[in-house]
């Protein structure tokens, strides 16, 4: 069997697993609740791995390894920020959010926000749908870029062919399985990612001659690669750069695709069990990715594109069949994320717009058709942007990640932890957080030391929510409900 055939064997097996999961879970998708949140029946391990693989995707395996290659130990600030974000989300956000969502029967984040603020005119739902669809399109584009790079790096396909193949496979798989299939495929993929990201840096350091040899190679190439604060050192610019990297983890506190995992949990007890798993998983993911990039910088110092370091190492350091496994890890991570994003877009169109705003009939083939059309359209819109092949996947993904974070994190946090939050405050916070995040990227970022856009977006969103809420009245009964929710969470604590 040729080397290329050996590479394709794990890919073929993985595709069979995906199809099997889709067929196995299709009965659960007969209802909207089953299709979008797996009937609220998922166990802790599945939720923990699903939330992390959805949040990381091709960004982790290509983007963060590339950052480790490009900036060295400075990239560890990303690890710190993401681990802290995941820990805080699971410790403080998950259980009160699920308590609210279960009482409301909410299956989407806009469901929760509309009922939390008694928004009878659908202002929050409509704003949420617009933001979700725009950012999911950008996010899907980024994942298709990762697909193109992966096929090109591992198999020698043209970049464009890789993008098209990624579209066909992911859209087809999403049509077969619902959220349950996506979540369980995330579990499988997460276990593969942990194995790969533990093994690859170890083999890389051994191949480079050990820790001292790697450190020596980085010292020779650029001493700044060994500094925690990067090339700027302990200066104002260096601090802002570290804060920008760490700030990436803030979005874990409220982006819709991760909050949906909390809704899908079987119980609050499963969330308590899932938190430690999620944190350990994130530590292994992120440290493995950064140190893969660092080892790759010592082994292959002349790469023109740092985001190809992971495919290069897997091809050069392992037999062909292992290279195929690493290809599966990259593609599976991408596909799992695209699945989640397309389902998020579908829920925004079908549940939040067609059913709740337009009043379309419950169930039936028409709503299913709307969901499938939304999936196809979002994927199709992303294609021409992905074919332009933006060079830096890391920052392209972060734009979509921060757009969703700037819109939803301030409002979600205030809704969960400040009973005085009002509907006008929530609308103002969502609009301001999103707008400032996007405008910061387009206008101000270059002039302010490349400060990560989610930081000003989050500050502005929180300020708008609080200030407007102080000048308006909270929804009737919201304060009593707030106290009851937190009392219920406290009673269920161990």
QUICOR-V835034 format. One record per residue. RES is the residue in three letters. OMEGA is omega in whole degrees, -180 to 180 (NA if undefined). NEAR is the number of other C-alpha atoms within 10 Angstrom. Layout:
BEGIN
res:omega:near
RES:OMEGA:NEAR
RES:OMEGA:NEAR
END
This chain:
BEGIN
res:omega:near
UNK:-178:5
UNK:-180:7
UNK:-179:12
UNK:179:15
UNK:178:12
UNK:178:17
UNK:-176:23
UNK:-178:19
UNK:179:15
UNK:179:20
UNK:179:20
UNK:178:12
UNK:-180:11
UNK:178:20
UNK:177:15
UNK:177:12
UNK:179:14
UNK:-180:22
UNK:178:18
UNK:178:15
UNK:178:21
UNK:179:24
UNK:-179:14
UNK:-174:14
UNK:-171:22
UNK:-180:18
UNK:179:14
UNK:-176:20
UNK:-180:21
UNK:178:14
UNK:178:16
UNK:179:20
UNK:178:19
UNK:-176:21
UNK:-173:22
UNK:178:26
UNK:175:27
UNK:178:26
UNK:-178:20
UNK:-175:20
UNK:-171:15
UNK:179:22
UNK:-172:17
UNK:-177:24
UNK:-178:17
UNK:-180:23
UNK:-177:29
UNK:-179:31
UNK:-179:27
UNK:180:27
UNK:-178:25
UNK:180:23
UNK:177:29
UNK:180:25
UNK:-173:24
UNK:175:22
UNK:179:28
UNK:177:32
UNK:-179:24
UNK:-169:24
UNK:177:33
UNK:-176:25
UNK:-176:28
UNK:173:31
UNK:176:31
UNK:176:30
UNK:175:25
UNK:177:29
UNK:-172:32
UNK:-173:20
UNK:175:23
UNK:-173:26
UNK:177:21
UNK:-179:25
UNK:179:32
UNK:174:24
UNK:175:21
UNK:179:24
UNK:-180:25
UNK:-177:20
UNK:-177:22
UNK:179:27
UNK:178:25
UNK:180:19
UNK:179:22
UNK:-179:27
UNK:-179:21
UNK:-180:18
UNK:-178:21
UNK:-178:22
UNK:-169:15
UNK:-174:14
UNK:-167:21
UNK:-171:23
UNK:176:28
UNK:178:22
UNK:179:24
UNK:180:25
UNK:176:19
UNK:-175:21
UNK:180:23
UNK:179:16
UNK:-180:10
UNK:-170:14
UNK:-177:14
UNK:175:20
UNK:173:25
UNK:177:23
UNK:174:26
UNK:172:24
UNK:-178:21
UNK:-176:23
UNK:-179:24
UNK:-179:19
UNK:179:18
UNK:-176:22
UNK:178:22
UNK:-175:17
UNK:-175:17
UNK:180:11
UNK:174:10
UNK:-180:19
UNK:-179:16
UNK:-179:22
UNK:-180:25
UNK:178:17
UNK:178:15
UNK:-179:24
UNK:-180:18
UNK:-179:13
UNK:-179:19
UNK:-177:26
UNK:-180:20
UNK:-177:15
UNK:177:20
UNK:177:25
UNK:178:23
UNK:-179:25
UNK:178:25
UNK:177:30
UNK:180:31
UNK:180:31
UNK:177:29
UNK:174:33
UNK:179:31
UNK:178:32
UNK:179:30
UNK:179:25
UNK:-178:26
UNK:179:30
UNK:180:23
UNK:-176:19
UNK:-175:21
UNK:-171:21
UNK:-179:18
UNK:175:12
UNK:171:15
UNK:-179:13
UNK:-178:22
UNK:179:21
UNK:178:15
UNK:178:23
UNK:-178:27
UNK:179:17
UNK:178:14
UNK:179:25
UNK:-177:24
UNK:-177:12
UNK:-174:12
UNK:179:22
UNK:180:20
UNK:-179:15
UNK:180:21
UNK:179:25
UNK:-179:17
UNK:-173:18
UNK:177:24
UNK:-176:28
UNK:180:28
UNK:178:28
UNK:179:28
UNK:-177:26
UNK:-179:28
UNK:174:22
UNK:175:27
UNK:178:30
UNK:178:22
UNK:-178:20
UNK:180:26
UNK:178:27
UNK:176:14
UNK:-180:19
UNK:178:28
UNK:179:19
UNK:-178:16
UNK:-176:21
UNK:169:25
UNK:-176:18
UNK:-171:13
UNK:179:24
UNK:178:23
UNK:179:17
UNK:179:18
UNK:179:24
UNK:178:21
UNK:-180:14
UNK:-180:16
UNK:178:19
UNK:178:13
UNK:-176:14
UNK:-177:13
UNK:179:11
UNK:179:16
UNK:180:22
UNK:178:17
UNK:179:14
UNK:179:19
UNK:178:21
UNK:180:14
UNK:-178:11
UNK:-179:13
UNK:-179:14
UNK:-180:15
UNK:179:18
UNK:-178:24
UNK:-176:18
UNK:-179:17
UNK:-179:19
UNK:174:23
UNK:-174:21
UNK:-178:18
UNK:180:15
UNK:-179:15
UNK:177:14
UNK:178:11
UNK:-180:10
UNK:179:18
UNK:178:18
UNK:178:16
UNK:178:20
UNK:178:24
UNK:178:23
UNK:179:17
UNK:179:21
UNK:-179:21
UNK:-178:23
UNK:178:25
UNK:-178:24
UNK:-178:27
UNK:-177:24
UNK:178:30
UNK:-177:28
UNK:-177:24
UNK:178:26
UNK:-171:23
UNK:-176:23
UNK:176:23
UNK:177:22
UNK:178:21
UNK:178:26
UNK:178:26
UNK:177:30
UNK:-173:32
UNK:-179:26
UNK:-180:26
UNK:-179:17
UNK:174:19
UNK:178:20
UNK:177:15
UNK:177:20
UNK:177:25
UNK:180:17
UNK:-175:16
UNK:-177:21
UNK:179:22
UNK:178:17
UNK:-179:16
UNK:-179:24
UNK:179:22
UNK:178:14
UNK:-179:20
UNK:177:25
UNK:-179:18
UNK:178:17
UNK:-168:26
UNK:178:25
UNK:177:22
UNK:-180:28
UNK:-179:32
UNK:-178:30
UNK:170:26
UNK:178:29
UNK:-180:36
UNK:177:31
UNK:179:33
UNK:178:30
UNK:178:27
UNK:-176:24
UNK:-174:18
UNK:-172:15
UNK:-172:16
UNK:-178:9
UNK:179:13
UNK:178:8
UNK:-178:12
UNK:-176:25
UNK:173:29
UNK:-175:24
UNK:-178:30
UNK:176:29
UNK:-180:22
UNK:180:17
UNK:-178:22
UNK:-180:22
UNK:-175:21
UNK:-172:10
UNK:-175:14
UNK:171:14
UNK:-173:13
UNK:-177:21
UNK:177:19
UNK:175:17
UNK:176:26
UNK:178:26
UNK:178:21
UNK:174:30
UNK:177:26
UNK:-180:25
UNK:-180:28
UNK:-177:27
UNK:179:27
UNK:177:28
UNK:179:30
UNK:-176:30
UNK:179:30
UNK:179:30
UNK:179:28
UNK:175:29
UNK:-177:29
UNK:-180:27
UNK:180:25
UNK:176:28
UNK:176:25
UNK:178:26
UNK:179:27
UNK:179:25
UNK:178:27
UNK:-179:28
UNK:-171:24
UNK:-177:25
UNK:-170:26
UNK:-178:24
UNK:-174:19
UNK:-175:19
UNK:-172:17
UNK:-179:18
UNK:-177:17
UNK:179:11
UNK:178:11
UNK:-177:15
UNK:177:12
UNK:177:14
UNK:176:12
UNK:-177:11
UNK:-176:10
UNK:179:14
UNK:177:20
UNK:178:16
UNK:176:12
UNK:-180:16
UNK:180:24
UNK:178:18
UNK:178:15
UNK:179:22
UNK:-178:25
UNK:-176:18
UNK:180:14
UNK:177:22
UNK:-179:24
UNK:-180:17
UNK:-178:14
UNK:-172:21
UNK:-176:20
UNK:177:11
UNK:180:17
UNK:-179:23
UNK:176:18
UNK:177:11
UNK:172:19
UNK:-170:13
UNK:-171:12
UNK:-180:17
UNK:-177:22
UNK:-176:20
UNK:179:15
UNK:177:19
UNK:-177:24
UNK:179:21
UNK:179:21
UNK:179:23
UNK:-178:22
UNK:177:30
UNK:177:30
UNK:180:28
UNK:180:32
UNK:-180:35
UNK:-168:35
UNK:-175:30
UNK:-179:27
UNK:-177:28
UNK:180:30
UNK:-179:25
UNK:179:16
UNK:-179:19
UNK:-177:23
UNK:-170:18
UNK:176:14
UNK:-175:13
UNK:-179:16
UNK:-179:18
UNK:-177:27
UNK:177:28
UNK:177:25
UNK:178:21
UNK:179:28
UNK:178:29
UNK:-180:25
UNK:-180:25
UNK:180:33
UNK:-179:31
UNK:-177:23
UNK:-180:24
UNK:180:33
UNK:-177:26
UNK:-180:17
UNK:179:24
UNK:-178:29
UNK:-179:21
UNK:179:13
UNK:179:22
UNK:-172:18
UNK:-171:11
UNK:-166:10
UNK:-169:15
UNK:-178:16
UNK:-177:11
UNK:-177:9
UNK:171:12
UNK:178:14
UNK:178:15
UNK:-177:23
UNK:-169:26
UNK:-180:27
UNK:-178:33
UNK:176:24
UNK:179:16
UNK:179:29
UNK:179:30
UNK:-179:17
UNK:180:24
UNK:177:31
UNK:-179:25
UNK:-180:18
UNK:180:24
UNK:-177:27
UNK:-176:22
UNK:-180:14
UNK:179:19
UNK:179:21
UNK:-179:14
UNK:-179:11
UNK:-175:14
UNK:178:14
UNK:-180:19
UNK:179:17
UNK:179:11
UNK:-176:11
UNK:-178:19
UNK:178:15
UNK:178:10
UNK:179:14
UNK:-179:19
UNK:-179:11
UNK:179:12
UNK:-177:19
UNK:174:18
UNK:179:12
UNK:178:13
UNK:180:15
UNK:180:12
UNK:-177:8
UNK:179:11
UNK:-178:10
UNK:NA:6
END
